[in-house]
Amino acid sequence: FPAPAVRQTCETRSLYIHATYKYIRDLQTYTRLTIIRTDMGCLRFRSLLVSSVLSVSLVFSVHGGLRHESDTILQSLGLNSKPDVRKMNVSQEEFTKKMSMYLKRTRRSAEPRRFFTVRPEEVERRESGEELLKFRSEEWGEAEGATLKMLVVGASSVSVYQRNSDGSEALVNAKELSPDGSPLWVDSHIVPQENENGNSSRIVVRVICSPKCQVLEPVVNVISRIPGGRFKRQLDRFGRTDCEPTKRSKNKQNCCRHKMNVVFKQLKGYEYIVAPFNFDAGYCRGPCPFRFNEATHHASLQAVMNRYRKGVPRPCCAPKKLIPLDIITLDEDNPNKLKVIKWDNAQVIECACF
């Protein structure tokens, strides 16, 4: 946005500030900004003339903050740069190898998982170059995620559609491949569909590429969580960790741990994280009344001072105990390889007042 001139009308300045606010809001950040609305009058906006030029810097500062946040996460994962998923070409052999390493780690950590593959029970090849792949398994009803992996040869692009239970189709992947049609592995995230009995047992996928292309070695890789793992036992040991079911609104519950399910596939910019598909990161929220779950002597003292001195806030609800998360990412230096990484302090399991 151009910096507003001092002689601009009140209406112009109002529109400028609202445009700036909309731009910041559309960045979808968690940054809280206080903007004075236009209906509060021209005089109020005059006080913003000096800072209105700075608001442009603020916009780009927030945008830069997003990049900084992404860089911070990459550093915490030990990655030198962000892996380019557009170049991803990981074979089934490499995927299975790294998945075995990942499963060994999760058996010793918070949420143990199991991995299995499903091969198509039927493959229908059509003259147009389309292939209809039908997969069936009674095991993936509890799957947290499933990925169709296939080797595509002789195509410059490929589109993958998943057929829904009502017969409609949804595009799950559209990818540009090598112009010369050289073999490339293609991964597509899919979801098992429920049958008439309410069981998720079937997946039907339509693959579109050129008439001369070949779809080789199609397989669905499935990851499911093993119930009753160490994470659940850890949570059970702490009486105030998880929020207890209550008729009270979440905003009125005292400091406790709330569930926060994270699905990496739904987070733009995190597509390079292959596993887990989702996990409960948890977060802490709620007021800290006097003598409630105080984590430190300082919190106890602050709670006392809050009762005797105006302006001293109550202790704040924050994570007390965090545990690492094992993940699989695309190698930043080699798009044909995967890496198994331990991400420290990624899951909250206990909250307290600080």
BAZA-685228 format. One record per residue (C-alpha): residue number from 1; x negated, y, z; residue in three letters. Coordinates in nm, 3 decimals. Layout:
N
   seq        c1        c2        c3   type
   NUM         X         Y         Z    ALA
...
END
This chain:
354
   seq        c1        c2        c3   type
     1     0.000     0.000     0.000    PHE
     2    -0.128     0.351    -0.074    PRO
     3    -0.195     0.569     0.228    ALA
     4     0.100     0.809     0.279    PRO
     5     0.038     1.181     0.234    ALA
     6     0.124     1.418     0.517    VAL
     7     0.382     1.599     0.303    ARG
     8     0.579     1.280     0.237    GLN
     9     0.944     1.286     0.332    THR
    10     1.071     1.111     0.639    CYS
    11     1.259     0.861     0.421    GLU
    12     0.945     0.774     0.224    THR
    13     0.745     0.719     0.540    ARG
    14     1.022     0.499     0.679    SER
    15     1.025     0.283     0.368    LEU
    16     0.646     0.260     0.382    TYR
    17     0.645     0.130     0.738    ILE
    18     0.922    -0.119     0.666    HIS
    19     0.735    -0.242     0.358    ALA
    20     0.422    -0.285     0.569    THR
    21     0.621    -0.474     0.832    TYR
    22     0.778    -0.701     0.569    LYS
    23     0.436    -0.781     0.424    TYR
    24     0.299    -0.871     0.765    ILE
    25     0.608    -1.074     0.848    ARG
    26     0.580    -1.266     0.519    ASP
    27     0.229    -1.375     0.617    LEU
    28     0.405    -1.609     0.862    GLN
    29     0.162    -1.549     1.142    THR
    30     0.229    -1.562     1.513    TYR
    31     0.107    -1.204     1.555    THR
    32     0.361    -0.992     1.741    ARG
    33     0.403    -0.639     1.605    LEU
    34     0.621    -0.357     1.734    THR
    35     0.771    -0.148     1.453    ILE
    36     1.001     0.150     1.519    ILE
    37     1.314     0.115     1.305    ARG
    38     1.419     0.388     1.060    THR
    39     1.752     0.448     1.232    ASP
    40     1.565     0.578     1.539    MET
    41     1.512     0.908     1.363    GLY
    42     1.263     1.114     1.169    CYS
    43     1.092     1.260     1.475    LEU
    44     0.990     0.917     1.600    ARG
    45     0.828     0.839     1.267    PHE
    46     0.618     1.153     1.274    ARG
    47     0.430     1.007     1.568    SER
    48     0.332     0.718     1.343    LEU
    49     0.175     0.931     1.070    LEU
    50    -0.174     0.903     1.218    VAL
    51    -0.149     0.527     1.264    SER
    52     0.033     0.459     0.936    SER
    53    -0.295     0.468     0.746    VAL
    54    -0.435     0.221     0.998    LEU
    55    -0.141    -0.011     0.938    SER
    56    -0.287    -0.093     0.597    VAL
    57    -0.606    -0.206     0.770    SER
    58    -0.390    -0.398     1.015    LEU
    59    -0.224    -0.589     0.732    VAL
    60    -0.555    -0.701     0.591    PHE
    61    -0.689    -0.756     0.941    SER
    62    -0.405    -1.001     1.009    VAL
    63    -0.464    -1.169     0.673    HIS
    64    -0.833    -1.192     0.754    GLY
    65    -0.735    -1.336     1.091    GLY
    66    -0.566    -1.624     0.912    LEU
    67    -0.885    -1.696     0.724    ARG
    68    -1.081    -1.670     1.047    HIS
    69    -0.842    -1.916     1.214    GLU
    70    -0.887    -2.161     0.927    SER
    71    -1.266    -2.122     0.948    ASP
    72    -1.254    -2.180     1.324    THR
    73    -1.063    -2.506     1.276    ILE
    74    -1.309    -2.621     1.011    LEU
    75    -1.596    -2.551     1.252    GLN
    76    -1.421    -2.741     1.532    SER
    77    -1.390    -3.038     1.296    LEU
    78    -1.758    -3.018     1.206    GLY
    79    -1.682    -2.942     0.838    LEU
    80    -1.914    -2.708     0.648    ASN
    81    -1.638    -2.599     0.410    SER
    82    -1.276    -2.673     0.330    LYS
    83    -1.240    -2.999     0.132    PRO
    84    -1.085    -2.950    -0.213    ASP
    85    -0.787    -3.187    -0.233    VAL
    86    -0.748    -3.109    -0.604    ARG
    87    -1.066    -3.311    -0.664    LYS
    88    -0.966    -3.596    -0.432    MET
    89    -1.047    -3.934    -0.591    ASN
    90    -1.056    -4.184    -0.303    VAL
    91    -1.033    -4.553    -0.390    SER
    92    -0.822    -4.804    -0.202    GLN
    93    -1.142    -4.973    -0.086    GLU
    94    -1.275    -4.650     0.069    GLU
    95    -0.935    -4.573     0.222    PHE
    96    -0.909    -4.918     0.382    THR
    97    -1.266    -4.898     0.514    LYS
    98    -1.216    -4.560     0.684    LYS
    99    -0.871    -4.659     0.807    MET
   100    -1.022    -4.961     0.985    SER
   101    -1.271    -4.730     1.160    MET
   102    -0.988    -4.493     1.251    TYR
   103    -0.775    -4.773     1.399    LEU
   104    -1.063    -4.896     1.615    LYS
   105    -1.094    -4.547     1.762    ARG
   106    -0.722    -4.500     1.822    THR
   107    -0.704    -4.831     2.008    ARG
   108    -0.934    -4.674     2.268    ARG
   109    -0.766    -4.333     2.263    SER
   110    -0.427    -4.178     2.319    ALA
   111    -0.194    -4.311     2.051    GLU
   112    -0.287    -4.653     1.905    PRO
   113    -0.167    -4.717     1.550    ARG
   114    -0.143    -5.004     1.304    ARG
   115    -0.200    -5.005     0.929    PHE
   116    -0.067    -5.233     0.657    PHE
   117    -0.025    -5.226     0.279    THR
   118     0.276    -5.310     0.063    VAL
   119     0.238    -5.411    -0.301    ARG
   120     0.522    -5.370    -0.555    PRO
   121     0.769    -5.656    -0.582    GLU
   122     0.860    -5.537    -0.931    GLU
   123     0.695    -5.317    -1.196    VAL
   124     0.900    -5.202    -1.496    GLU
   125     0.704    -5.055    -1.787    ARG
   126     0.892    -4.833    -2.034    ARG
   127     0.796    -4.728    -2.388    GLU
   128     0.794    -4.361    -2.292    SER
   129     0.498    -4.425    -2.063    GLY
   130     0.709    -4.429    -1.747    GLU
   131     0.665    -4.697    -1.486    GLU
   132     0.924    -4.790    -1.226    LEU
   133     0.762    -4.931    -0.910    LEU
   134     0.976    -5.109    -0.652    LYS
   135     0.839    -5.180    -0.305    PHE
   136     1.011    -5.369    -0.025    ARG
   137     0.912    -5.441     0.334    SER
   138     1.100    -5.501     0.657    GLU
   139     0.808    -5.366     0.859    GLU
   140     0.791    -4.999     0.773    TRP
   141     1.111    -4.892     0.946    GLY
   142     0.903    -4.744     1.230    GLU
   143     0.637    -4.599     0.999    ALA
   144     0.518    -4.248     1.077    GLU
   145     0.395    -4.207     0.719    GLY
   146     0.348    -4.386     0.388    ALA
   147     0.126    -4.302     0.091    THR
   148     0.149    -4.443    -0.261    LEU
   149    -0.202    -4.490    -0.399    LYS
   150    -0.261    -4.586    -0.762    MET
   151    -0.536    -4.571    -1.022    LEU
   152    -0.423    -4.377    -1.330    VAL
   153    -0.612    -4.426    -1.658    VAL
   154    -0.569    -4.246    -1.992    GLY
   155    -0.360    -3.950    -1.872    ALA
   156    -0.431    -3.580    -1.830    SER
   157    -0.145    -3.537    -1.582    SER
   158     0.094    -3.747    -1.377    VAL
   159     0.427    -3.688    -1.201    SER
   160     0.566    -3.909    -0.928    VAL
   161     0.936    -3.917    -0.836    TYR
   162     1.092    -4.105    -0.547    GLN
   163     1.445    -4.236    -0.593    ARG
   164     1.681    -4.154    -0.308    ASN
   165     1.945    -4.389    -0.169    SER
   166     2.219    -4.199    -0.360    ASP
   167     2.041    -4.250    -0.694    GLY
   168     1.899    -3.898    -0.721    SER
   169     1.526    -3.837    -0.751    GLU
   170     1.283    -3.605    -0.574    ALA
   171     0.945    -3.495    -0.710    LEU
   172     0.680    -3.596    -0.458    VAL
   173     0.366    -3.523    -0.659    ASN
   174     0.262    -3.351    -0.982    ALA
   175    -0.109    -3.357    -1.048    LYS
   176    -0.342    -3.251    -1.326    GLU
   177    -0.597    -3.522    -1.399    LEU
   178    -0.913    -3.534    -1.607    SER
   179    -0.856    -3.395    -1.963    PRO
   180    -1.037    -3.694    -2.113    ASP
   181    -0.811    -3.941    -1.933    GLY
   182    -1.085    -4.097    -1.721    SER
   183    -0.968    -4.312    -1.427    PRO
   184    -0.859    -4.121    -1.116    LEU
   185    -0.695    -4.228    -0.791    TRP
   186    -0.370    -4.047    -0.716    VAL
   187    -0.213    -4.024    -0.369    ASP
   188     0.154    -3.936    -0.311    SER
   189     0.326    -3.902     0.026    HIS
   190     0.659    -4.089     0.023    ILE
   191     0.937    -4.174     0.268    VAL
   192     1.112    -4.515     0.305    PRO
   193     1.485    -4.493     0.226    GLN
   194     1.757    -4.646     0.442    GLU
   195     1.968    -4.921     0.287    ASN
   196     2.337    -4.986     0.345    GLU
   197     2.253    -5.151     0.680    ASN
   198     2.064    -4.846     0.801    GLY
   199     1.724    -5.016     0.767    ASN
   200     1.433    -4.851     0.585    SER
   201     1.317    -5.141     0.372    SER
   202     1.287    -5.018     0.013    ARG
   203     1.094    -4.762    -0.188    ILE
   204     1.155    -4.700    -0.559    VAL
   205     0.910    -4.473    -0.740    VAL
   206     0.908    -4.350    -1.102    ARG
   207     0.568    -4.256    -1.244    VAL
   208     0.550    -4.038    -1.556    ILE
   209     0.232    -3.998    -1.762    CYS
   210     0.144    -4.025    -2.133    SER
   211     0.265    -4.324    -2.342    PRO
   212    -0.087    -4.469    -2.350    LYS
   213    -0.164    -4.427    -1.981    CYS
   214    -0.204    -4.715    -1.739    GLN
   215    -0.104    -4.730    -1.373    VAL
   216    -0.329    -4.983    -1.201    LEU
   217    -0.342    -5.127    -0.849    GLU
   218    -0.036    -4.945    -0.708    PRO
   219     0.000    -4.996    -0.334    VAL
   220     0.179    -4.825    -0.046    VAL
   221    -0.039    -4.763     0.260    ASN
   222     0.167    -4.747     0.578    VAL
   223     0.067    -4.618     0.923    ILE
   224     0.289    -4.681     1.224    SER
   225     0.247    -4.598     1.591    ARG
   226     0.221    -4.881     1.843    ILE
   227     0.478    -4.810     2.120    PRO
   228     0.374    -4.798     2.484    GLY
   229     0.016    -4.685     2.425    GLY
   230    -0.224    -4.521     2.668    ARG
   231    -0.086    -4.176     2.585    PHE
   232     0.254    -4.269     2.728    LYS
   233     0.093    -4.417     3.040    ARG
   234    -0.117    -4.102     3.085    GLN
   235     0.190    -3.884     3.069    LEU
   236     0.375    -4.104     3.315    ASP
   237     0.098    -4.058     3.573    ARG
   238     0.155    -3.683     3.590    PHE
   239     0.487    -3.600     3.750    GLY
   240     0.509    -3.248     3.609    ARG
   241     0.357    -3.300     3.266    THR
   242     0.659    -3.364     3.043    ASP
   243     0.973    -3.156     3.084    CYS
   244     1.246    -3.363     3.244    GLU
   245     1.585    -3.382     3.068    PRO
   246     1.805    -3.111     3.215    THR
   247     2.121    -2.919     3.142    LYS
   248     1.926    -2.596     3.177    ARG
   249     1.808    -2.418     2.867    SER
   250     1.444    -2.471     2.762    LYS
   251     1.381    -2.103     2.828    ASN
   252     1.480    -2.150     3.195    LYS
   253     1.277    -2.462     3.270    GLN
   254     0.978    -2.411     3.499    ASN
   255     0.628    -2.458     3.361    CYS
   256     0.610    -2.799     3.191    CYS
   257     0.490    -2.974     2.877    ARG
   258     0.716    -2.952     2.572    HIS
   259     0.682    -3.176     2.268    LYS
   260     0.542    -3.022     1.950    MET
   261     0.536    -3.260     1.656    ASN
   262     0.272    -3.160     1.400    VAL
   263     0.304    -3.290     1.042    VAL
   264    -0.012    -3.199     0.854    PHE
   265     0.150    -3.255     0.513    LYS
   266     0.390    -2.970     0.591    GLN
   267     0.112    -2.725     0.683    LEU
   268    -0.025    -2.539     0.384    LYS
   269    -0.402    -2.558     0.377    GLY
   270    -0.429    -2.877     0.584    TYR
   271    -0.367    -3.128     0.304    GLU
   272    -0.723    -3.255     0.344    TYR
   273    -0.621    -3.427     0.671    ILE
   274    -0.525    -3.781     0.566    VAL
   275    -0.434    -3.928     0.906    ALA
   276    -0.252    -3.915     1.134    PRO
   277     0.057    -3.819     0.938    PHE
   278     0.199    -3.658     1.251    ASN
   279     0.128    -3.636     1.623    PHE
   280     0.267    -3.476     1.937    ASP
   281     0.029    -3.188     2.012    ALA
   282     0.245    -3.058     2.297    GLY
   283     0.259    -2.706     2.435    TYR
   284     0.313    -2.542     2.773    CYS
   285     0.601    -2.310     2.847    ARG
   286     0.809    -2.194     3.139    GLY
   287     0.799    -1.957     3.436    PRO
   288     0.573    -2.015     3.734    CYS
   289     0.777    -1.948     4.050    PRO
   290     0.609    -1.909     4.388    PHE
   291     0.407    -2.217     4.492    ARG
   292     0.499    -2.414     4.179    PHE
   293     0.229    -2.640     4.030    ASN
   294    -0.056    -2.394     4.088    GLU
   295    -0.377    -2.514     3.924    ALA
   296    -0.631    -2.301     4.111    THR
   297    -0.679    -2.110     4.434    HIS
   298    -0.674    -1.793     4.224    HIS
   299    -0.328    -1.884     4.093    ALA
   300    -0.209    -1.929     4.452    SER
   301    -0.352    -1.590     4.550    LEU
   302    -0.201    -1.423     4.244    GLN
   303     0.139    -1.571     4.330    ALA
   304     0.115    -1.418     4.679    VAL
   305     0.005    -1.079     4.540    MET
   306     0.296    -1.088     4.296    ASN
   307     0.532    -1.079     4.594    ARG
   308     0.353    -0.796     4.770    TYR
   309     0.223    -0.568     4.497    ARG
   310     0.419    -0.430     4.207    LYS
   311     0.247    -0.477     3.873    GLY
   312     0.071    -0.804     3.957    VAL
   313     0.222    -1.068     3.726    PRO
   314     0.312    -1.422     3.818    ARG
   315     0.067    -1.697     3.722    PRO
   316     0.098    -1.812     3.360    CYS
   317     0.191    -2.156     3.230    CYS
   318    -0.103    -2.301     3.036    ALA
   319    -0.266    -2.636     2.947    PRO
   320    -0.448    -2.801     3.236    LYS
   321    -0.558    -3.123     3.068    LYS
   322    -0.626    -3.181     2.698    LEU
   323    -0.748    -3.487     2.510    ILE
   324    -0.913    -3.532     2.168    PRO
   325    -0.743    -3.649     1.850    LEU
   326    -0.901    -3.887     1.600    ASP
   327    -0.835    -3.785     1.240    ILE
   328    -0.933    -3.883     0.885    ILE
   329    -1.029    -3.601     0.648    THR
   330    -1.150    -3.574     0.294    LEU
   331    -1.530    -3.534     0.282    ASP
   332    -1.610    -3.170     0.201    GLU
   333    -1.919    -3.268     0.000    ASP
   334    -1.787    -3.577    -0.180    ASN
   335    -1.422    -3.599    -0.300    PRO
   336    -1.463    -3.977    -0.336    ASN
   337    -1.522    -4.025     0.037    LYS
   338    -1.333    -3.987     0.365    LEU
   339    -1.460    -3.900     0.714    LYS
   340    -1.337    -4.010     1.056    VAL
   341    -1.365    -3.720     1.302    ILE
   342    -1.288    -3.666     1.669    LYS
   343    -1.109    -3.332     1.715    TRP
   344    -1.170    -3.217     2.072    ASP
   345    -0.897    -3.062     2.288    ASN
   346    -0.624    -3.111     2.025    ALA
   347    -0.347    -3.256     2.247    GLN
   348    -0.198    -3.116     2.565    VAL
   349    -0.098    -3.379     2.819    ILE
   350    -0.069    -3.172     3.138    GLU
   351     0.045    -2.817     3.210    CYS
   352     0.003    -2.603     3.520    ALA
   353     0.022    -2.245     3.647    CYS
   354    -0.297    -2.038     3.621    PHE
END
